[in-house]
Amino acid sequence: MGIGAPVRNIVILGGGTAGWMTAAALARTQDARAAVRVTLVESDEIGRVGVGEATIPPITTFNTMLGIDEDEFLRETKGSIKLAIEFVNWTRLGHRYFHPFGQFGFDIEAVKFHQFWRKLDMMGEAAPIVEYCLSGVAAGLGRFTRPSADPRSPLAAMKHAFHFDAALYARYLRRYAETRGVVRLEGKVANVIQRGADGFIEALVLEDGQRIEGEFFVDCSGFRGILIEQTLKAGFEDYARWLPCDKAVATQCESGDGALTPFTRATAREAGWQWRIPLQHRIGTGYVFSSAHISDDEATATLLSNLDGPPLVDPWLLRFKAGRRRKFWDKNVLAIGLAGGFMEPLESTSIHLIQAGITRLLALFPDQSFSRFEADEYNRLMTSQYERIRDFLILHYYATERNDTEFWNQCRTMEIPETLRTKIELFRARGRLFRWEDELFADANWIAVFLGQNIVPEGYDPLVDNVDLDAVKRKFARIRAAFAQAADAMPAHRDFLNSLYPAGARP
């Protein structure tokens, strides 16, 4: 198939975070695509999930690509800084650990840092590994300052992401996109028109009779998947046998008297887990649970009895299936966000999967020939991304010592994917880690959860013994001291956020 005419008319179905992130990215790049028209169709009558308020460090790349000023972004979204996730009661009741952003220490003589840490740990001469990660140390102290571009500075090791109000983020991106030419239409879809010859989508017909024609359609219609599933029947790969939670009850509460923590907290409960996401003006919280192990009323009562302050809204219930579409891109439709799949927000991957979908769309942007090779590659890359994230999430449930409820017994004894089993056994033997192509989570992410949930290597890389032990100890001491000193000199998280506002305008 030869080169086709350029795509000039893109229709995005659905707003929210997925729709407006997509619209903003296309608006940023459409000048290079010569007069591309982007139309977004959404209805204010359709509710949004609106719980995806925590992110991971790649969000900073997305915002930079859009040319967004970080101070303005934090002000407009009531955002806060995220340096880590704290996991409470996952390994066992009363236990907690940090999964911080960024690397642990620095490699020595081309050998991974954690291999040396394990040798010293076996000798009883290593501090907890989180003390060799600057983001982890700063998170524990409740402090933050921006990373340094100077590689000689300890602050160069800082990695951060954000918590923000998802509705405010969508509104912020809407203004960004509309300023750059994106047209928003209000309305609900009544009918989808397909071409008779090949089944491609030709137009959307709204309830008021308006016909919206397009050449390429991006489905951001949420769980319904109006185009990708209801119309094109792309199919769904269900992950429920590994990720049994299928509901969540969510609310927002006052911040209470506690400090504004620069980390998300995930607390394991009787039949799932509760998230805690601190924003400047409130805390977002919810209980992700398995309906086979606890009732909606019991889950709601558990949530309401574990709030930092009085609730600001009545709790609302969400139903979901963990899994992904068998095809994210089919014909001239590409699904992004919940229309493409859902992974519970245990590691804050929901917004990243939107970003990943957008990034790959821009890299494989089609022309009107709609080459199957581009669609096939997109589907391969997104399938791999979902499956590797799936394995990482399963690890949290499987690597538990808890046997206090039927839910945790089921998780601890379940059969896991062979890809995850291989990863566990390689690490358990000598701390070996190998990343799959295009895998989101790096070695440090796996190390944090493995060690946090008591999967500790029995040995270490033999190359470690080739390096002078005293020199290693001195290097470890320097790293630990430098990170402790750097974190201690940072302002408190709340003070950093207050500094973003003009005098007298602090939140």
C-alpha positions, 0 to 999 in steps of 0.5 A, a space after each residue: 500500500 502506498 502513501 495516502 493523503 494526510 489526515 486533516 480531520 480528527 474527532 476525539 470522542 470524550 473529554 476528561 483527562 484522556 480526551 483533553 490530554 489527547 487534544 492538547 498533544 494534537 494541538 501542540 503538534 498540529 502546526 507541523 501537520 499543516 492545518 489539521 482540524 481537531 474536534 472534541 465531542 463530550 457531554 457535561 451530562 456524562 459523569 467522569 471517573 475522576 479519581 486519577 489524581 496521582 502520577 509518575 515521573 514521565 508526566 513531567 516529560 508530557 508537560 514539558 512537551 506541551 510547554 507547560 510552566 510547572 508553577 502555573 500547572 501546580 497552581 491551576 490544578 491545586 497540585 502537590 508533589 509526589 516523590 514516592 508511594 508508601 505501602 502500608 500492611 501489604 507485606 504483613 499487618 503493621 509493616 510499611 515501606 516506600 517505593 520511591 522515585 529515582 535510582 538507589 545509589 550509583 553503580 560501581 565498576 559497572 555493577 549494579 548498586 543494589 548488588 553491593 547493597 545486598 552484600 553489605 546487608 548480608 554482613 549487617 552493614 547496610 542501612 535500609 536501601 531507601 536511605 540511598 535514594 534522595 527522593 525516598 529520603 526527602 519523602 520521609 522528611 516531608 520535604 521537596 525542592 526541584 532537581 538540579 541540572 548539575 550532575 555534580 549536585 546530589 539534587 540531580 538524583 531527584 525524581 518527582 511527579 504530581 498529585 492533582 485535581 483531575 477535573 482541574 487538570 482536564 479544565 486546564 488542558 481544555 483551555 490550552 487546547 481551545 486556545 490552539 484551535 481545538 473545537 469542543 462540541 457538547 452532545 451525546 452520540 446517538 448513532 455511529 455511521 460506518 462505511 459499508 465497504 470496510 466498516 471504517 467510522 465515517 461520522 458520529 450523529 449526536 442526539 440533536 441530529 448534528 453529524 460530525 464527520 472525521 477521517 480519524 477517530 480517537 475513542 476517549 469514551 471511558 469504560 463504554 468504549 463506544 467506538 472501539 468496542 460497542 461499534 468495532 467489537 475489538 474484544 477485551 482481555 480480562 485480568 480478573 484472575 490475577 487482579 480480583 478487585 472489581 469495584 471502588 468507593 471514593 470520596 474527598 475529605 478535609 486535610 485534617 491537621 496532618 502534614 502535606 505529605 509528598 507521597 501517595 499512600 496505599 493501605 491494604 485493607 481486608 479485601 483490597 486497599 485504600 488510596 490517599 492522595 494529598 492535594 493543596 485543598 483536600 485529600 482524595 481517597 477511596 477503597 479499591 475492593 473485591 466485591 466477592 469478599 466484601 459488600 459495598 456497604 462494608 467497603 463504604 463504612 471502612 472508607 469513611 472510618 479511615 479518613 483524615 478529616 470530615 468528608 466533603 462529598 458523599 462517597 460514590 461507587 465505581 465498577 470496573 474490570 481490570 484488563 485491556 482491549 485486544 486491539 487498541 487501534 482498529 481501522 480508523 479508531 484508536 482507543 486511549 484511556 479507559 476506552 483502551 483498558 483499566 489497570 487499578 491505580 495501585 502504582 498510579 499508572 492510569 494517567 501514564 497509560 493515557 500519555 503512553 498511548 498519545 506518545 505512540 500515536 504521535 510516533 505512528 501517526 497515520 495517513 488516510 491509507 491507514 497502514 495495518 503495519 502502523 496499527 499492528 505496531 501500536 497494538 503490540 507496544 500497548 499490549 506489552 505495556 499493559 502486560 508488564 504493568 499487570 505483572 508489576 501490580 500482581 507482584 504487590 498482591 502475590 508477595 504477601 505474608 498475610 493470611 488473615 482474610 480469604 482475600 489475602 489467602 487467595 492472592 498469596 496462593 494464586 497462579 501468576 503469569 510465567 513472565 512474573 514468576 521468572 522475574 521473581 526467581 531471577 531476583 530471589 537467586 542473585 538480585 538479577 533484573 532484566 527489563 522487557 522492551 519498552 517496559 515502564 518500570 525500571 530496575 529501581 521500581 522492582 527492587 523497591 517492591 521486591 525488597 519491600 515485600 520481603 523477596 530478598 536475594 539469597 546471594 549477589 552478583 559474584 562481580 561484587 567481590 572483585 571490588 575493594 570492600 572498604 572502598 565500597 563502604 566509604 562510597 555508601 557512607 558518602 552517598 547516604 550522608 550527601 542525600 541526608 544533608 541535601 534532603 534536610 536542607 530542602 523546604 517543607 513540602 507545604 512551604 515549597 507549594 506556598 512559594 509558588 503563589 504571590 505574597 498574600 495569595 497563598 492557598 
